[in-house]
Amino acid sequence: MQSALILTLVNLGSIAKLAVLWRCLAMGVTKRLPWFFAMVLLSLARTAIMPTGRLHPYLEFWQATTWPMTILQAAAAIEAFWLLAGHFRGIRNFGWKLIGVILGVSAVAALAVGFLDRGWNNALRKPVLIDEYTALWMVLTAFLSIVFFAQFPNIPVRPNAVRHLKALSLLFGANLVGYSMLPISRGEWVFLTNLIVASGTVLAYGWWALKINRDGEILPFDPQPPMSNDDFDAAERQHRKASGELKRAGSEALRRPFGW
């Protein structure tokens, strides 16, 4: 009964991944999301042989593709960050610094979890822990990206960019929770792990296929026109005048108590 449920979810997940790949091709977004497209393609290949119900060769293929999948997931998360960052003028240099800080913070958090010894020794321990730490790294990266860009509601952002990052957050979040179950239970909660990961896959890719559409490529409102040179100079003069008045007021406030 449990195996049948997992296989059903895996099949549904494969259908959702096919729908995502089809929508990527139909909407012509593969040029903007090449790493995401490759990630979905490899994920589909990993599960294509699982519905046979046989552990082999699925297990060997899953282990062999652990590092390629890790690299593609990291690239897809950075790609999603730049999909949002592209809506902000002149952010390129700052954007690289920002994504570096976000990745660094996420990596430190993932490594901190990695030092926790949960006493689980198994042939699957290494690939499972790699998936767990990668999922934590990526979900923090996606979450911090959303939090940062949400601070600028006056900047128009295409709905598809936000939806894409939310779908990745859901996918990585489900992987994190699912792959954490095995080390915590020392290999006992295999069904729960598979249930969470498979369910998260269906929800994340299914939601992506349903929500990403052509209307989502349209900006929700027009960006504010850039300031003219005259307006910029006037604003700069006003700023300098206000700064000068503030400095004079501060100096007077300091001189009065001492009779200067």
N, C-alpha and C positions, 0 to 999 in steps of 0.2 A: 504493500500500500504506500509506504513512504517513498520507495524507489519510483513508483509510478507517478507520484506527485512531483518529484524532482524532475523526472524526465519530461513531464508535461510542461513544467515551467521553463525548462531548457529549450524545448521546442518553441514555446511562445517567445522566449528571448531571441531565438534565432530568427523568427519571423519579424520581430521588432527591429533587429539589426538589419535585415534585408530591406525593411521599409525605410530605415535611416539612410542606407546606401543609395536606394532608389531616389529618395528625395534630394540627396546631395547632388546626384547626377542630373535630375530633372530641373533643379533650381540653379545649377551651375555654380555651386558654392565650393566645389572641390578645390578650386584654385585658392580660395581664402581659408579653407580648413583641410589642407592636405594631411596634416598629422592626425587630426581627428578621424578622417576617412580611413587612413592606414590602421589606426587603432581599432576601429570598428571591424575592419576587414580581418585583422589578425584574431580579434576576439571571436568573430564568426567561425573562422577556421578552427579555433581551439574547441569549439562546442559542436562542430559539424559531425564529429565521430562519436560524441558522447551518447546520442540517442540509441546506439546499438545496445546499450546496457552493459557493455563489457568495459572493465577497468583498463585493459590494455588494448590498443596502444595509446588510449587517451591520456593516461597518467604520464607516460614518457614524453608525449608531445607537449603537455602542459608544463612539465618541468623544463624541457628544452627551450621553451619560449618565454620563460619567466623574465629574463633580462631584456629581450626585445620588447616585451609588453611594458615593462617598467619604463624604458626609454620613450616609447610612444605615448604613454600616459603623461609623463613629464612634459613632453613636447606639446601635447594637446592642451595641457593646463596653461602653459606659457602662451600658446597660440590664442586661447580664449581670452587671456589677459590683454593681449594686443588688439584683439577684436574690439574690446571696450576702449582701450587707450587711444585707438585711432580716431575716436570722436573728439578728442581734445587737441586743440591746436598747439603746436610747439612743445609737445610733451616727450619727444623722442629721447633726448638725453636724460631728462628726469625719469621717464618711463623705465629706462634700463636700470637706473639706480633703484627705483621703486620695486621692480620685479625681483631685483637682486636681494633687496632687504626682505621681501615677502618669502622668497624661496629659502633664504637663510634662516629666518625665524621658523618656518615650517620644518626645515631639515633638522634644526636643533631639537625641536619638539619631538620629531620622529626618532631621532637618535636617543633622546632621553628615555623614551618608552623602550627602545631596543636594549637598554642596559638592565631592564627588569628581567631577572631570571625566574621563569615560571616552571622550571624543572621538567620540561617536556622534551624528551629525546625520541625522535622518530625520523624515518627517512624523508618525510615530508616537512620536517621542521624548518629547514632553510628556505625552500621556496614559499612556504606559507608565511613565514616571518617577513620575507622580502615583500610579499604582496601586502601584508598588514602595514608595514612601515611606509611603503609607497602610497597606500591608500590614505594613511594619516597625513603624509606630506602633501598629497594632492588636494585633499579636502580642505586642509588649512589654507593652501594657496588659493583655491577657488573662493573660499569664504572671505579671506582677507581682501581679495580683489574686489568682491562685491561690496564689502563694507567701505572700502576706500572710495570707490567711484559713486557710491550712494550719497556721498557728502556733497555732490554737485548736482542738485536737482534742476538747476537752470541750464545745464548742458544737455541738448537733445541727444538721446542714445537710441539706436535702433532696437526695437523690442526683441528681435531675434538674437542679438548679441547677449542680452540679459538672460533670455530663455536658455540659450546654449550653455552659459556658465552655470545656471541653476541645475540643468540636467546633469552636467558633469559633477556638480556637488552631490546630487542625489546618488549618482552611480558610485563615486568614490566613498561616500558616507556609508552606503550599504556594504561595500567591500570591506571597509574598515571594521564595521560591527561584526560582519560575518566571519572574517578571517581572525578576529580577536577571540572568537569562541573556542577554536581548537587549542591554542596555547593555554587559555584560562582553564579549560576543562581537561587539559593534558590528553587531548585526542579523543575524548569521549563524546563530544557534541557534534559529530560529523553531520548528522541530519540537519541540525539547527543551522550549522554553517552553510550547508548547501541551500537550505530554504531561504535564508536571508540574502545570500549573494544572488541566487537565481531570481528571487522576487524583485530585488533592487534593479537587476538587469532589465527585467520586463517593464518595470515602471519607468525607469530613466529613459531607455531607448524608445519605449512606446510613447511617452510624453513628448520626447523630442520630435518624433515623426508626426505627431498630431499638432504640435504647437508651432513648429518652424514652418513658416509659409511666406509667400511673396509680400503679403501686407506687412509682415514683420520687418521688411527691409526699408520701410518708409519711416522717416523721422517723425516722432510724435508731434513736434512743433518746430517752427523755423528757428535756426540759431540767431542770436543777436548779431546785428551787423557790426563789423569791426569799427573801432573808433578812427575817425579821420585824423590827419596830422594836427590840424588846428584844435580839434577837441582834446587830443592827447596833450598838446602843449598847454592848453587852458587848465586841464585837470592837474598837470604837473605843477603849474604856477600856484594853483589853489592849495595843493598839497604842501608845497614849500612855505606858503604864507601861514597855513595852519600850524605847521611844525615850528616856525619861528615864533608865533604867538604862544605856543605851548611852552617853548624853552624860556621865553621871557617871563611868563607867569610862574614857572618853576623856580627861576632865579630869584624873583621877588619874594616868593614864599619862603625861600631859604634865608634871604637877607633880613627879613623883618624880625625874627626872634632874637637875632644877635645885634640888631641896630646897625647893620652894615649899610 
